[in-house]
Amino acid sequence: MDYFEYKKSNFQLERSILQKAVRRGSVVWVEKIVLYLMAEGDSPWLKKRLFVMAYEECWPLGAEMNPKNLLDSYAKLAKSVKNKNAAGLAKLAEKFNSRDYDIPSKLSQNMKIEIQDMAKAIKNTIAFWEKVEAHENYATAKTRILAAKDAVKKAPFNGDKAVMYAAAYLALNGNIPLVQPAQQKQPDEFPLWVGFDKHTDLGKEAIAKAAEAVGLNMFQGFRLAFYIEGSACNEIYDSPYWAELVRWQLSRMEGITISKALDYWERMKPLVIQHVQPWIDKLEERISNTKKMPDNGQLSLFP
C-alpha cells in the first residue's frame, strides 16, 4: 500500500505535541520534536504526517511541503498564519453525509452548495476528480490540485483524505489565500500539557477524569479539550467552514450553551494539567537528551 498505516506508537505524546506546537507557532518546540523523532527513527511518520498536517492547518501550504527537508517544512508551517477552511469543509461534509449535521439556513448559499458538493465528492471520489479536471479553472489551479491528489496517497484515514479533496475543491475558485508569517510573538514557554489529548493514553485518562469531576461525560470532555484548547492556533485567517464546525461541535452538547461549555473547560483545564504534570518534566528531559544529528545533509539520511 502507498499510504501510511497508523499503529500505536511509542511516540504518541511527542507526535501530539508536534501538531499542537505547529498550530500555536512554537517553532522552538517544533524543531525539538522533529529532531527528536528523526533521531529515534520516526522519520517515515514525519514524512507522511507532514502532508496531512499541512492541509489540515494551512491548506494553501500543502503544495509547498518538502519531505526531503522536514525541519524547514515543519518550521514553515508553524510560522505561518493558519487557514483551516479545508479541514472545516471536509469535516462538515463528512458529518452531513452521516446525517449528524444539518446545514443551518443562516449559512450563505455558497457555503450550503460547497458543503453538499464536498459531501458528494467524499461519496464518489472518481466522479469528483473527473469534475475537477473538467472545470474551467483547472488549468490555473492544476499544480495545487495535483499536489492535493498526490497527497491523498499519503493520508492514512478517510477523514485526512477528505481534507485534501476539500483543498483541491477550494483551489478551483481561483482565490488562493496568500500565506503570511504570523505577526504575533509567541511566548517563550510552550504549554506541553496540551499534547496530552485523547489520542494519548495519559491524555485520555486525564480528560476523562476531569470531565467526570465537573459533571460531564468523557466524550463531552474530549470535545471541549479539542475544540477549545487542542485546536488553538497562533493566528488564523478567516476560515468560515472551520468556524462553523467549532460552533456546531460546541453547540451539540445537549443542554449546554457555548458560553457554558467554555466555563466547563475552564474548570476542567487545571485538573488536566495537575494530572499530567508528573510526566512533563520527564518529557522535557527526554527531548533535551536527543542524540546529535549528523551535519552532512540534515535529512538526506532518510530515504
C-alpha positions as CSV (number, residue, x, y, z in Angstrom):
1,M,0.0,0.0,0.0
2,D,1.2,3.5,-0.8
3,Y,-0.4,5.2,2.2
4,F,0.8,5.1,5.8
5,E,-0.8,2.8,8.2
6,Y,-1.2,4.1,11.8
7,K,-0.2,1.8,14.5
8,K,0.1,2.5,18.2
9,S,3.4,4.4,18.6
10,N,5.9,4.7,21.4
11,F,6.0,8.4,20.4
12,Q,2.3,9.2,20.7
13,L,2.9,12.1,23.1
14,E,5.7,13.6,21.0
15,R,3.6,13.3,17.9
16,S,0.7,15.0,19.6
17,I,2.9,17.9,20.9
18,L,4.3,18.4,17.4
19,Q,0.9,19.1,16.0
20,K,-0.1,21.4,18.9
21,A,3.3,23.3,18.6
22,V,2.7,23.7,14.8
23,R,-0.8,25.2,15.5
24,R,0.5,27.6,18.1
25,G,3.5,28.6,16.2
26,S,6.1,27.4,18.7
27,V,9.0,26.9,16.3
28,V,11.4,26.1,19.1
29,W,9.3,23.1,20.2
30,V,8.5,22.1,16.6
31,E,12.3,21.8,15.9
32,K,13.0,20.0,19.1
33,I,10.3,17.4,18.4
34,V,11.2,16.9,14.8
35,L,14.9,16.4,15.6
36,Y,14.0,14.0,18.5
37,L,11.7,11.9,16.3
38,M,14.3,11.8,13.5
39,A,17.0,10.7,15.9
40,E,14.6,8.0,17.2
41,G,13.9,6.6,13.7
42,D,10.4,8.1,13.3
43,S,11.2,9.9,10.1
44,P,8.8,7.8,8.0
45,W,5.9,9.0,10.1
46,L,7.2,12.6,9.9
47,K,7.2,12.5,6.1
48,K,3.7,11.1,5.8
49,R,2.3,13.3,8.5
50,L,3.8,16.5,7.0
51,F,1.2,16.5,4.2
52,V,-1.8,15.7,6.5
53,M,-0.8,18.4,8.9
54,A,-0.2,21.0,6.2
55,Y,-3.6,20.5,4.6
56,E,-5.3,20.5,8.0
57,E,-3.6,23.5,9.4
58,C,-2.9,25.7,6.4
59,W,-4.2,24.2,3.2
60,P,-2.6,26.7,0.8
61,L,0.8,25.5,2.0
62,G,0.1,21.8,1.2
63,A,1.7,22.1,-2.2
64,E,4.8,23.6,-0.8
65,M,5.8,21.0,1.7
66,N,9.1,19.2,1.1
67,P,9.6,15.8,2.8
68,K,13.3,15.9,1.9
69,N,13.6,18.9,4.3
70,L,11.4,18.0,7.2
71,L,12.8,20.5,9.7
72,D,12.3,23.5,7.4
73,S,8.9,22.4,6.2
74,Y,7.5,21.9,9.7
75,A,9.0,25.2,10.8
76,K,7.5,27.0,7.9
77,L,4.1,25.6,8.7
78,A,4.5,26.6,12.3
79,K,5.5,30.2,11.4
80,S,2.5,30.7,9.1
81,V,-0.9,32.2,9.8
82,K,-3.1,29.2,9.7
83,N,-6.0,28.6,7.3
84,K,-8.3,25.7,8.4
85,N,-11.0,26.2,5.8
86,A,-10.3,22.9,4.0
87,A,-10.3,21.0,7.3
88,G,-13.6,22.6,8.3
89,L,-15.3,22.0,4.9
90,A,-14.2,18.3,4.9
91,K,-15.4,17.6,8.4
92,L,-18.8,19.3,7.9
93,A,-19.3,17.4,4.6
94,E,-18.5,14.1,6.4
95,K,-21.0,14.9,9.2
96,F,-23.6,15.9,6.6
97,N,-23.2,12.5,4.9
98,S,-23.6,10.7,8.2
99,R,-26.7,12.9,9.0
100,D,-25.2,14.2,12.2
101,Y,-25.0,17.7,10.7
102,D,-28.0,19.7,9.3
103,I,-26.9,22.7,7.3
104,P,-28.2,25.8,9.0
105,S,-30.5,28.1,7.0
106,K,-28.4,31.1,8.1
107,L,-25.3,29.9,6.2
108,S,-24.7,31.6,2.8
109,Q,-25.9,29.9,-0.3
110,N,-22.4,29.4,-1.4
111,M,-21.4,27.6,1.8
112,K,-24.5,25.4,1.6
113,I,-23.7,24.4,-2.0
114,E,-20.0,23.8,-1.2
115,I,-20.7,21.6,1.8
116,Q,-23.1,19.5,-0.4
117,D,-20.6,19.4,-3.2
118,M,-17.9,18.1,-0.9
119,A,-20.3,15.6,0.6
120,K,-20.8,14.2,-2.9
121,A,-17.1,14.2,-3.5
122,I,-16.4,12.1,-0.4
123,K,-19.0,9.5,-1.6
124,N,-17.7,9.3,-5.1
125,T,-14.1,10.4,-5.5
126,I,-13.8,9.2,-9.1
127,A,-16.6,11.4,-10.2
128,F,-15.1,14.3,-8.1
129,W,-11.7,14.2,-9.8
130,E,-13.4,14.0,-13.2
131,K,-15.4,17.1,-12.4
132,V,-12.3,18.9,-11.1
133,E,-10.3,18.1,-14.3
134,A,-13.3,19.4,-16.4
135,H,-13.6,22.6,-14.5
136,E,-12.9,25.9,-16.4
137,N,-10.3,26.9,-13.7
138,Y,-8.5,23.5,-13.7
139,A,-5.5,24.7,-15.8
140,T,-4.9,27.7,-13.5
141,A,-5.0,25.6,-10.3
142,K,-3.5,22.4,-11.7
143,T,-0.3,22.5,-9.7
144,R,-2.1,22.7,-6.4
145,I,-4.8,20.2,-7.4
146,L,-2.3,17.6,-8.5
147,A,-0.3,18.2,-5.2
148,A,-3.5,17.6,-3.2
149,K,-4.4,14.5,-5.3
150,D,-0.9,13.1,-4.7
151,A,-1.1,13.8,-1.0
152,V,-4.2,11.6,-0.8
153,K,-1.9,8.6,-1.2
154,K,0.0,9.6,1.9
155,A,-3.2,10.0,4.1
156,P,-4.0,7.1,6.4
157,F,-7.6,7.8,7.1
158,N,-10.7,8.8,5.0
159,G,-11.0,12.0,7.1
160,D,-7.5,13.0,6.2
161,K,-8.2,12.3,2.5
162,A,-11.3,14.4,2.6
163,V,-9.3,17.5,3.7
164,M,-7.2,17.1,0.6
165,Y,-10.3,16.8,-1.6
166,A,-11.5,20.0,0.0
167,A,-8.2,21.7,-0.7
168,A,-8.4,20.8,-4.4
169,Y,-12.0,22.0,-4.5
170,L,-11.2,25.3,-2.8
171,A,-8.3,25.8,-5.2
172,L,-10.7,25.8,-8.2
173,N,-12.3,29.1,-7.2
174,G,-9.0,30.9,-8.2
175,N,-8.8,32.8,-4.9
176,I,-5.9,31.1,-3.2
177,P,-5.3,32.9,0.1
178,L,-1.8,34.4,0.5
179,V,0.1,32.7,3.2
180,Q,1.9,35.1,5.5
181,P,4.2,34.6,8.6
182,A,2.3,35.1,11.8
183,Q,3.0,38.5,13.3
184,Q,2.1,37.8,16.9
185,K,5.2,37.0,19.0
186,Q,4.9,33.6,20.6
187,P,5.6,33.2,24.4
188,D,8.9,31.6,25.2
189,E,7.1,28.9,27.2
190,F,5.0,26.3,25.3
191,P,2.3,24.6,27.3
192,L,3.4,21.0,26.9
193,W,0.3,19.7,28.7
194,V,-1.8,20.4,25.6
195,G,-0.2,17.5,23.9
196,F,-1.9,15.1,26.4
197,D,-5.0,14.7,24.4
198,K,-7.5,11.9,23.7
199,H,-5.0,10.4,21.2
200,T,-2.6,9.7,24.0
201,D,-3.2,7.2,26.8
202,L,-2.3,9.7,29.6
203,G,-4.3,12.5,28.0
204,K,-7.4,10.3,27.5
205,E,-7.3,9.4,31.2
206,A,-6.7,12.9,32.4
207,I,-9.5,14.4,30.3
208,A,-12.0,11.7,31.2
209,K,-11.3,12.2,34.9
210,A,-11.5,16.0,34.7
211,A,-14.8,15.7,32.8
212,E,-16.3,13.4,35.4
213,A,-15.2,15.8,38.2
214,V,-17.2,18.7,36.7
215,G,-20.3,16.6,35.8
216,L,-19.7,15.8,32.1
217,N,-19.2,12.6,30.3
218,M,-15.9,11.5,28.7
219,F,-17.0,12.4,25.2
220,Q,-18.1,15.8,26.1
221,G,-14.7,16.3,27.8
222,F,-12.9,15.2,24.7
223,R,-14.9,17.7,22.6
224,L,-14.2,20.6,24.8
225,A,-10.5,19.7,25.1
226,F,-10.0,19.6,21.3
227,Y,-12.2,22.4,20.1
228,I,-11.3,24.9,22.8
229,E,-7.7,24.0,23.6
230,G,-6.2,21.4,21.3
231,S,-7.0,23.2,18.0
232,A,-6.0,26.6,19.2
233,C,-3.8,28.5,16.7
234,N,-1.3,31.3,16.9
235,E,-3.1,33.3,14.2
236,I,-5.7,32.2,11.8
237,Y,-7.1,33.6,8.6
238,D,-10.9,33.9,8.2
239,S,-11.9,30.2,7.9
240,P,-15.7,30.2,7.8
241,Y,-16.0,26.4,7.5
242,W,-13.8,25.9,10.5
243,A,-15.7,28.5,12.5
244,E,-19.0,26.8,11.6
245,L,-17.5,23.4,12.6
246,V,-16.4,24.7,16.0
247,R,-19.8,26.4,16.6
248,W,-21.7,23.2,15.7
249,Q,-19.5,20.9,17.8
250,L,-19.7,23.1,20.9
251,S,-23.5,23.6,20.5
252,R,-24.3,19.9,20.2
253,M,-23.7,19.3,23.9
254,E,-27.3,18.8,25.0
255,G,-28.5,21.4,27.5
256,I,-25.2,23.2,27.4
257,T,-24.7,26.6,25.8
258,I,-21.4,27.6,24.1
259,S,-20.6,30.0,26.9
260,K,-21.4,27.3,29.5
261,A,-19.1,24.9,27.6
262,L,-16.3,27.5,27.9
263,D,-16.9,27.6,31.6
264,Y,-16.8,23.9,31.9
265,W,-13.4,23.8,30.2
266,E,-12.0,26.5,32.5
267,R,-12.9,24.2,35.4
268,M,-11.5,21.1,33.6
269,K,-8.2,22.6,32.5
270,P,-6.4,22.8,35.8
271,L,-7.5,19.3,36.6
272,V,-6.0,18.0,33.4
273,I,-2.8,19.9,34.0
274,Q,-2.5,18.6,37.5
275,H,-3.0,15.0,36.3
276,V,-0.3,15.1,33.6
277,Q,2.3,17.4,35.4
278,P,4.4,14.5,36.7
279,W,5.1,13.4,33.1
280,I,6.0,16.8,31.8
281,D,9.5,17.0,33.4
282,K,10.3,13.5,32.2
283,L,9.2,14.5,28.7
284,E,11.4,17.7,28.7
285,E,14.4,15.7,29.9
286,R,13.9,13.0,27.2
287,I,13.6,15.6,24.5
288,S,16.7,17.5,25.8
289,N,18.8,14.4,25.6
290,T,18.2,14.0,21.8
291,K,21.1,12.4,20.1
292,K,23.1,14.7,17.8
293,M,22.2,14.5,14.2
294,P,25.0,14.3,11.6
295,D,25.8,17.7,10.0
296,N,26.0,16.4,6.4
297,G,22.6,16.7,4.7
298,Q,20.2,17.1,7.6
299,L,17.5,14.8,6.2
300,S,19.2,13.1,3.2
301,L,20.0,10.2,5.5
302,F,16.4,9.2,5.5
303,P,15.4,7.9,2.0
